[in-house]
Amino acid sequence: MECYRCGTCCKGFLAMVPKHASSNLSPWFLSGMEEKHGYDYISKYVEDNSELQGERCKWLVDEEDGTTTCSAQDRKSSDCLNYPNDDECRVGKLVMCRKD
């Protein structure tokens, strides 16, 4: 699916997002940490370094050209990386966000 950089998928959804700029919640990082340190360690890391976001994601940046970018792109959680996965959002992105 093509991304139109409208930011719709980062507004008004509930996801686990990085709490701090240095927080890394990417699935690759977390799985490596769990293999190295164990489940209890990674559970504590996630608890200390994430928060549930129910509004506009705090890492969403509005660019001057009207697009948006993610300032935590390389540290995003799997909630963010796997979203969206449904037809409704694809339709929304195509209809509401497309720049003609």
N, CA, C and O atoms as CSV, one atom per row, in Angstrom:
chain,resi,resn,atom,element,x,y,z
A,1,MET,N,N,0.842,-1.180,0.000
A,1,MET,CA,C,0.000,0.000,0.000
A,1,MET,C,C,0.889,1.245,0.000
A,1,MET,O,O,1.870,1.327,0.739
A,2,GLU,N,N,0.533,2.187,-0.822
A,2,GLU,CA,C,1.288,3.434,-0.906
A,2,GLU,C,C,0.967,4.334,0.276
A,2,GLU,O,O,-0.192,4.452,0.675
A,3,CYS,N,N,1.979,4.964,0.832
A,3,CYS,CA,C,1.785,5.916,1.926
A,3,CYS,C,C,1.727,7.319,1.346
A,3,CYS,O,O,2.609,7.723,0.590
A,4,TYR,N,N,0.683,8.062,1.704
A,4,TYR,CA,C,0.524,9.433,1.230
A,4,TYR,C,C,1.045,10.451,2.239
A,4,TYR,O,O,0.925,11.658,2.028
A,5,ARG,N,N,1.623,9.963,3.336
A,5,ARG,CA,C,2.213,10.807,4.376
A,5,ARG,C,C,1.230,11.845,4.914
A,5,ARG,O,O,1.596,12.985,5.201
A,6,CYS,N,N,-0.047,11.413,5.044
A,6,CYS,CA,C,-1.072,12.319,5.557
A,6,CYS,C,C,-1.141,12.296,7.083
A,6,CYS,O,O,-1.658,13.236,7.687
A,7,GLY,N,N,-0.633,11.245,7.711
A,7,GLY,CA,C,-0.641,11.147,9.161
A,7,GLY,C,C,-1.901,10.567,9.749
A,7,GLY,O,O,-2.002,10.431,10.969
A,8,THR,N,N,-2.879,10.216,8.908
A,8,THR,CA,C,-4.152,9.702,9.409
A,8,THR,C,C,-3.964,8.476,10.294
A,8,THR,O,O,-4.649,8.332,11.307
A,9,CYS,N,N,-3.051,7.600,9.924
A,9,CYS,CA,C,-2.863,6.371,10.697
A,9,CYS,C,C,-2.205,6.640,12.048
A,9,CYS,O,O,-2.160,5.735,12.881
A,10,CYS,N,N,-1.704,7.822,12.295
A,10,CYS,CA,C,-1.075,8.165,13.565
A,10,CYS,C,C,-1.919,9.135,14.389
A,10,CYS,O,O,-1.435,9.728,15.353
A,11,LYS,N,N,-3.167,9.287,14.004
A,11,LYS,CA,C,-4.077,10.176,14.728
A,11,LYS,C,C,-5.263,9.377,15.230
A,11,LYS,O,O,-5.941,8.711,14.448
A,12,GLY,N,N,-5.518,9.436,16.519
A,12,GLY,CA,C,-6.728,8.860,17.088
A,12,GLY,C,C,-6.786,7.349,17.126
A,12,GLY,O,O,-7.876,6.787,17.022
A,13,PHE,N,N,-5.661,6.666,17.272
A,13,PHE,CA,C,-5.706,5.231,17.463
A,13,PHE,C,C,-4.911,4.884,18.709
A,13,PHE,O,O,-4.022,5.633,19.113
A,14,LEU,N,N,-5.231,3.746,19.320
A,14,LEU,CA,C,-4.574,3.342,20.557
A,14,LEU,C,C,-3.392,2.453,20.218
A,14,LEU,O,O,-3.569,1.390,19.624
A,15,ALA,N,N,-2.213,2.865,20.580
A,15,ALA,CA,C,-1.009,2.091,20.297
A,15,ALA,C,C,0.023,2.327,21.384
A,15,ALA,O,O,-0.028,3.321,22.109
A,16,MET,N,N,0.948,1.408,21.479
A,16,MET,CA,C,2.080,1.550,22.373
A,16,MET,C,C,3.155,2.319,21.596
A,16,MET,O,O,3.641,1.849,20.568
A,17,VAL,N,N,3.516,3.485,22.089
A,17,VAL,CA,C,4.504,4.313,21.394
A,17,VAL,C,C,5.689,4.583,22.316
A,17,VAL,O,O,5.554,4.474,23.535
A,18,PRO,N,N,6.850,4.935,21.756
A,18,PRO,CA,C,8.019,5.236,22.587
A,18,PRO,C,C,7.738,6.399,23.535
A,18,PRO,O,O,7.185,7.421,23.128
A,19,LYS,N,N,8.120,6.238,24.788
A,19,LYS,CA,C,7.927,7.283,25.793
A,19,LYS,C,C,8.976,8.380,25.653
A,19,LYS,O,O,8.679,9.558,25.853
A,20,HIS,N,N,10.196,7.996,25.313
A,20,HIS,CA,C,11.311,8.927,25.204
A,20,HIS,C,C,11.903,8.846,23.799
A,20,HIS,O,O,11.694,7.860,23.093
A,21,ALA,N,N,12.628,9.864,23.400
A,21,ALA,CA,C,13.251,9.859,22.079
A,21,ALA,C,C,14.224,8.693,21.918
A,21,ALA,O,O,14.429,8.207,20.806
A,22,SER,N,N,14.818,8.248,23.007
A,22,SER,CA,C,15.787,7.150,22.938
A,22,SER,C,C,15.146,5.770,23.102
A,22,SER,O,O,15.829,4.757,22.954
A,23,SER,N,N,13.852,5.717,23.402
A,23,SER,CA,C,13.166,4.431,23.588
A,23,SER,C,C,13.067,3.689,22.269
A,23,SER,O,O,12.652,4.262,21.262
A,24,ASN,N,N,13.441,2.434,22.267
A,24,ASN,CA,C,13.380,1.623,21.057
A,24,ASN,C,C,12.371,0.504,21.275
A,24,ASN,O,O,12.599,-0.390,22.091
A,25,LEU,N,N,11.265,0.550,20.553
A,25,LEU,CA,C,10.217,-0.464,20.685
A,25,LEU,C,C,10.057,-1.285,19.419
A,25,LEU,O,O,9.050,-1.974,19.250
A,26,SER,N,N,11.031,-1.221,18.533
A,26,SER,CA,C,10.913,-1.998,17.303
A,26,SER,C,C,10.947,-3.488,17.644
A,26,SER,O,O,11.675,-3.901,18.546
A,27,PRO,N,N,10.168,-4.291,16.930
A,27,PRO,CA,C,10.121,-5.728,17.211
A,27,PRO,C,C,11.486,-6.403,17.116
A,27,PRO,O,O,11.762,-7.337,17.868
A,28,TRP,N,N,12.338,-5.949,16.211
A,28,TRP,CA,C,13.657,-6.555,16.038
A,28,TRP,C,C,14.537,-6.294,17.253
A,28,TRP,O,O,15.237,-7.188,17.726
A,29,PHE,N,N,14.496,-5.077,17.748
A,29,PHE,CA,C,15.275,-4.734,18.933
A,29,PHE,C,C,14.776,-5.506,20.146
A,29,PHE,O,O,15.568,-6.091,20.885
A,30,LEU,N,N,13.464,-5.506,20.350
A,30,LEU,CA,C,12.898,-6.169,21.523
A,30,LEU,C,C,13.135,-7.671,21.516
A,30,LEU,O,O,13.441,-8.250,22.558
A,31,SER,N,N,13.000,-8.314,20.358
A,31,SER,CA,C,13.213,-9.757,20.320
A,31,SER,C,C,14.681,-10.090,20.597
A,31,SER,O,O,14.980,-11.087,21.255
A,32,GLY,N,N,15.593,-9.258,20.095
A,32,GLY,CA,C,17.011,-9.465,20.384
A,32,GLY,C,C,17.327,-9.275,21.855
A,32,GLY,O,O,18.107,-10.032,22.433
A,33,MET,N,N,16.720,-8.261,22.460
A,33,MET,CA,C,16.915,-8.010,23.889
A,33,MET,C,C,16.343,-9.147,24.730
A,33,MET,O,O,16.937,-9.546,25.731
A,34,GLU,N,N,15.190,-9.665,24.318
A,34,GLU,CA,C,14.581,-10.768,25.072
A,34,GLU,C,C,15.449,-12.018,24.992
A,34,GLU,O,O,15.636,-12.712,25.992
A,35,GLU,N,N,15.978,-12.306,23.811
A,35,GLU,CA,C,16.866,-13.466,23.663
A,35,GLU,C,C,18.107,-13.320,24.535
A,35,GLU,O,O,18.580,-14.295,25.120
A,36,LYS,N,N,18.625,-12.119,24.619
A,36,LYS,CA,C,19.859,-11.875,25.366
A,36,LYS,C,C,19.633,-11.801,26.876
A,36,LYS,O,O,20.427,-12.333,27.653
A,37,HIS,N,N,18.541,-11.134,27.294
A,37,HIS,CA,C,18.338,-10.852,28.719
A,37,HIS,C,C,17.151,-11.559,29.356
A,37,HIS,O,O,17.060,-11.612,30.583
A,38,GLY,N,N,16.234,-12.106,28.554
A,38,GLY,CA,C,15.082,-12.807,29.101
A,38,GLY,C,C,13.819,-11.962,29.136
A,38,GLY,O,O,13.854,-10.744,28.967
A,39,TYR,N,N,12.703,-12.644,29.362
A,39,TYR,CA,C,11.381,-12.022,29.305
A,39,TYR,C,C,11.185,-10.956,30.382
A,39,TYR,O,O,10.655,-9.884,30.091
A,40,ASP,N,N,11.601,-11.228,31.615
A,40,ASP,CA,C,11.392,-10.264,32.702
A,40,ASP,C,C,12.099,-8.943,32.421
A,40,ASP,O,O,11.556,-7.872,32.691
A,41,TYR,N,N,13.305,-9.021,31.883
A,41,TYR,CA,C,14.070,-7.818,31.563
A,41,TYR,C,C,13.350,-6.999,30.494
A,41,TYR,O,O,13.193,-5.784,30.622
A,42,ILE,N,N,12.921,-7.679,29.451
A,42,ILE,CA,C,12.286,-6.946,28.349
A,42,ILE,C,C,10.920,-6.403,28.762
A,42,ILE,O,O,10.520,-5.331,28.310
A,43,SER,N,N,10.207,-7.123,29.608
A,43,SER,CA,C,8.919,-6.622,30.114
A,43,SER,C,C,9.117,-5.315,30.878
A,43,SER,O,O,8.350,-4.368,30.708
A,44,LYS,N,N,10.138,-5.271,31.712
A,44,LYS,CA,C,10.443,-4.061,32.471
A,44,LYS,C,C,10.873,-2.933,31.530
A,44,LYS,O,O,10.491,-1.779,31.722
A,45,TYR,N,N,11.666,-3.273,30.516
A,45,TYR,CA,C,12.108,-2.271,29.537
A,45,TYR,C,C,10.904,-1.661,28.829
A,45,TYR,O,O,10.810,-0.440,28.706
A,46,VAL,N,N,9.989,-2.497,28.364
A,46,VAL,CA,C,8.804,-2.009,27.652
A,46,VAL,C,C,7.950,-1.145,28.581
A,46,VAL,O,O,7.457,-0.093,28.176
A,47,GLU,N,N,7.779,-1.589,29.822
A,47,GLU,CA,C,6.990,-0.810,30.789
A,47,GLU,C,C,7.608,0.566,31.025
A,47,GLU,O,O,6.888,1.562,31.102
A,48,ASP,N,N,8.920,0.631,31.141
A,48,ASP,CA,C,9.614,1.895,31.411
A,48,ASP,C,C,9.732,2.797,30.182
A,48,ASP,O,O,9.896,4.009,30.320
A,49,ASN,N,N,9.651,2.219,28.988
A,49,ASN,CA,C,9.958,2.977,27.776
A,49,ASN,C,C,8.799,3.142,26.815
A,49,ASN,O,O,9.001,3.579,25.682
A,50,SER,N,N,7.584,2.804,27.238
A,50,SER,CA,C,6.443,2.954,26.338
A,50,SER,C,C,5.258,3.558,27.076
A,50,SER,O,O,5.200,3.588,28.305
A,51,GLU,N,N,4.333,4.029,26.285
A,51,GLU,CA,C,3.080,4.548,26.822
A,51,GLU,C,C,1.995,4.291,25.793
A,51,GLU,O,O,2.262,4.190,24.595
A,52,LEU,N,N,0.779,4.186,26.276
A,52,LEU,CA,C,-0.339,4.040,25.347
A,52,LEU,C,C,-0.721,5.413,24.854
A,52,LEU,O,O,-0.821,6.365,25.628
A,53,GLN,N,N,-0.930,5.503,23.573
A,53,GLN,CA,C,-1.277,6.776,22.955
A,53,GLN,C,C,-2.674,6.641,22.378
A,53,GLN,O,O,-2.912,5.745,21.568
A,54,GLY,N,N,-3.595,7.489,22.763
A,54,GLY,CA,C,-4.952,7.399,22.274
A,54,GLY,C,C,-5.381,8.591,21.440
A,54,GLY,O,O,-6.497,8.628,20.921
A,55,GLU,N,N,-4.523,9.528,21.317
A,55,GLU,CA,C,-4.798,10.725,20.527
A,55,GLU,C,C,-3.801,10.768,19.379
A,55,GLU,O,O,-3.300,9.729,18.948
A,56,ARG,N,N,-3.522,11.930,18.897
A,56,ARG,CA,C,-2.482,12.106,17.884
A,56,ARG,C,C,-1.143,11.689,18.494
A,56,ARG,O,O,-0.812,12.105,19.605
A,57,CYS,N,N,-0.389,10.889,17.789
A,57,CYS,CA,C,0.904,10.430,18.292
A,57,CYS,C,C,1.847,11.613,18.468
A,57,CYS,O,O,1.952,12.469,17.589
A,58,LYS,N,N,2.529,11.656,19.602
A,58,LYS,CA,C,3.417,12.788,19.891
A,58,LYS,C,C,4.644,12.815,19.000
A,58,LYS,O,O,5.339,13.830,18.947
A,59,TRP,N,N,4.931,11.716,18.291
A,59,TRP,CA,C,6.105,11.669,17.420
A,59,TRP,C,C,5.769,12.068,15.981
A,59,TRP,O,O,6.653,12.092,15.125
A,60,LEU,N,N,4.514,12.377,15.713
A,60,LEU,CA,C,4.096,12.798,14.376
A,60,LEU,C,C,4.492,14.257,14.152
A,60,LEU,O,O,4.165,15.125,14.962
A,61,VAL,N,N,5.194,14.520,13.054
A,61,VAL,CA,C,5.699,15.862,12.755
A,61,VAL,C,C,5.025,16.376,11.487
A,61,VAL,O,O,5.031,15.705,10.455
A,62,ASP,N,N,4.446,17.564,11.574
A,62,ASP,CA,C,3.847,18.208,10.409
A,62,ASP,C,C,4.934,18.958,9.637
A,62,ASP,O,O,5.609,19.833,10.180
A,63,GLU,N,N,5.086,18.603,8.381
A,63,GLU,CA,C,6.103,19.240,7.544
A,63,GLU,C,C,5.504,20.473,6.854
A,63,GLU,O,O,4.283,20.599,6.760
A,64,GLU,N,N,6.347,21.363,6.382
A,64,GLU,CA,C,5.898,22.589,5.725
A,64,GLU,C,C,5.139,22.323,4.438
A,64,GLU,O,O,4.306,23.133,4.030
A,65,ASP,N,N,5.418,21.191,3.790
A,65,ASP,CA,C,4.743,20.881,2.530
A,65,ASP,C,C,3.379,20.211,2.723
A,65,ASP,O,O,2.754,19.785,1.752
A,66,GLY,N,N,2.915,20.116,3.983
A,66,GLY,CA,C,1.603,19.535,4.271
A,66,GLY,C,C,1.620,18.047,4.548
A,66,GLY,O,O,0.586,17.472,4.889
A,67,THR,N,N,2.769,17.415,4.409
A,67,THR,CA,C,2.874,15.992,4.719
A,67,THR,C,C,3.270,15.821,6.179
A,67,THR,O,O,3.527,16.798,6.882
A,68,THR,N,N,3.318,14.588,6.622
A,68,THR,CA,C,3.752,14.301,7.980
A,68,THR,C,C,4.858,13.254,7.941
A,68,THR,O,O,4.960,12.469,6.998
A,69,THR,N,N,5.672,13.260,8.971
A,69,THR,CA,C,6.709,12.254,9.135
A,69,THR,C,C,6.702,11.755,10.568
A,69,THR,O,O,6.150,12.398,11.461
A,70,CYS,N,N,7.319,10.605,10.776
A,70,CYS,CA,C,7.439,10.028,12.107
A,70,CYS,C,C,8.843,10.271,12.612
A,70,CYS,O,O,9.813,9.831,11.995
A,71,SER,N,N,8.961,10.969,13.731
A,71,SER,CA,C,10.289,11.257,14.263
A,71,SER,C,C,10.847,10.085,15.069
A,71,SER,O,O,11.984,10.146,15.536
A,72,ALA,N,N,10.066,9.022,15.236
A,72,ALA,CA,C,10.535,7.809,15.922
A,72,ALA,C,C,10.513,6.626,14.966
A,72,ALA,O,O,10.353,5.484,15.397
A,73,GLN,N,N,10.672,6.888,13.677
A,73,GLN,CA,C,10.528,5.867,12.633
A,73,GLN,C,C,11.348,4.608,12.914
A,73,GLN,O,O,10.833,3.499,12.768
A,74,ASP,N,N,12.588,4.755,13.308
A,74,ASP,CA,C,13.447,3.585,13.496
A,74,ASP,C,C,13.275,2.917,14.856
A,74,ASP,O,O,13.920,1.906,15.133
A,75,ARG,N,N,12.407,3.475,15.713
A,75,ARG,CA,C,12.210,2.924,17.053
A,75,ARG,C,C,10.746,2.575,17.330
A,75,ARG,O,O,10.371,2.331,18.477
A,76,LYS,N,N,9.920,2.551,16.278
A,76,LYS,CA,C,8.480,2.347,16.463
A,76,LYS,C,C,8.148,0.960,16.997
A,76,LYS,O,O,8.882,-0.004,16.780
A,77,SER,N,N,7.022,0.886,17.703
A,77,SER,CA,C,6.542,-0.403,18.199
A,77,SER,C,C,5.883,-1.180,17.067
A,77,SER,O,O,5.622,-0.638,15.993
A,78,SER,N,N,5.621,-2.453,17.326
A,78,SER,CA,C,4.944,-3.263,16.310
A,78,SER,C,C,3.517,-2.766,16.087
A,78,SER,O,O,2.968,-2.946,15.000
A,79,ASP,N,N,2.898,-2.134,17.113
A,79,ASP,CA,C,1.564,-1.537,16.925
A,79,ASP,C,C,1.601,-0.547,15.773
A,79,ASP,O,O,0.723,-0.545,14.910
A,80,CYS,N,N,2.620,0.290,15.769
A,80,CYS,CA,C,2.743,1.297,14.716
A,80,CYS,C,C,3.171,0.679,13.393
A,80,CYS,O,O,2.617,1.004,12.342
A,81,LEU,N,N,4.161,-0.214,13.446
A,81,LEU,CA,C,4.690,-0.797,12.222
A,81,LEU,C,C,3.661,-1.644,11.487
A,81,LEU,O,O,3.677,-1.701,10.258
A,82,ASN,N,N,2.767,-2.304,12.218
A,82,ASN,CA,C,1.780,-3.185,11.605
A,82,ASN,C,C,0.470,-2.495,11.265
A,82,ASN,O,O,-0.415,-3.115,10.675
A,83,TYR,N,N,0.326,-1.221,11.626
A,83,TYR,CA,C,-0.901,-0.486,11.364
A,83,TYR,C,C,-0.750,0.289,10.065
A,83,TYR,O,O,0.309,0.894,9.894
A,84,PRO,N,N,-1.657,0.334,9.168
A,84,PRO,CA,C,-2.975,-0.293,9.180
A,84,PRO,C,C,-2.941,-1.626,8.431
A,84,PRO,O,O,-2.078,-1.858,7.583
A,85,ASN,N,N,-3.868,-2.468,8.752
A,85,ASN,CA,C,-3.963,-3.756,8.079
A,85,ASN,C,C,-5.386,-4.070,7.664
A,85,ASN,O,O,-5.713,-5.236,7.445
A,86,ASP,N,N,-6.229,-3.079,7.551
A,86,ASP,CA,C,-7.620,-3.361,7.193
A,86,ASP,C,C,-8.062,-2.529,5.994
A,86,ASP,O,O,-7.464,-1.503,5.671
A,87,ASP,N,N,-9.116,-2.995,5.349
A,87,ASP,CA,C,-9.612,-2.329,4.144
A,87,ASP,C,C,-10.118,-0.928,4.424
A,87,ASP,O,O,-9.964,-0.034,3.591
A,88,GLU,N,N,-10.724,-0.724,5.590
A,88,GLU,CA,C,-11.293,0.586,5.915
A,88,GLU,C,C,-10.218,1.667,5.871
A,88,GLU,O,O,-10.441,2.744,5.317
A,89,CYS,N,N,-9.055,1.384,6.453
A,89,CYS,CA,C,-8.005,2.392,6.460
A,89,CYS,C,C,-7.448,2.613,5.055
A,89,CYS,O,O,-7.140,3.745,4.682
A,90,ARG,N,N,-7.319,1.548,4.281
A,90,ARG,CA,C,-6.821,1.711,2.909
A,90,ARG,C,C,-7.759,2.610,2.116
A,90,ARG,O,O,-7.315,3.466,1.351
A,91,VAL,N,N,-9.051,2.409,2.304
A,91,VAL,CA,C,-10.017,3.260,1.610
A,91,VAL,C,C,-9.873,4.697,2.095
A,91,VAL,O,O,-9.880,5.629,1.290
A,92,GLY,N,N,-9.742,4.882,3.413
A,92,GLY,CA,C,-9.572,6.217,3.975
A,92,GLY,C,C,-8.339,6.897,3.436
A,92,GLY,O,O,-8.377,8.082,3.103
A,93,LYS,N,N,-7.252,6.169,3.346
A,93,LYS,CA,C,-6.019,6.765,2.839
A,93,LYS,C,C,-6.175,7.153,1.379
A,93,LYS,O,O,-5.690,8.204,0.959
A,94,LEU,N,N,-6.843,6.321,0.609
A,94,LEU,CA,C,-6.985,6.616,-0.812
A,94,LEU,C,C,-7.944,7.778,-1.053
A,94,LEU,O,O,-7.720,8.605,-1.937
A,95,VAL,N,N,-9.006,7.834,-0.265
A,95,VAL,CA,C,-10.042,8.856,-0.497
A,95,VAL,C,C,-9.693,10.169,0.194
A,95,VAL,O,O,-9.766,11.236,-0.417
A,96,MET,N,N,-9.308,10.090,1.486
A,96,MET,CA,C,-9.149,11.305,2.283
A,96,MET,C,C,-7.764,11.933,2.192
A,96,MET,O,O,-7.623,13.137,2.408
A,97,CYS,N,N,-6.764,11.163,1.884
A,97,CYS,CA,C,-5.397,11.680,2.014
A,97,CYS,C,C,-4.709,11.911,0.677
A,97,CYS,O,O,-3.685,12.592,0.621
A,98,ARG,N,N,-5.230,11.378,-0.355
A,98,ARG,CA,C,-4.543,11.442,-1.630
A,98,ARG,C,C,-4.473,12.868,-2.147
A,98,ARG,O,O,-5.457,13.606,-2.103
A,99,LYS,N,N,-3.325,13.240,-2.627
A,99,LYS,CA,C,-3.162,14.570,-3.214
A,99,LYS,C,C,-3.237,14.423,-4.723
A,99,LYS,O,O,-2.421,13.722,-5.321
A,100,ASP,N,N,-4.200,15.074,-5.337
A,100,ASP,CA,C,-4.359,14.979,-6.798
A,100,ASP,C,C,-3.647,16.121,-7.492
A,100,ASP,O,O,-3.670,16.207,-8.720
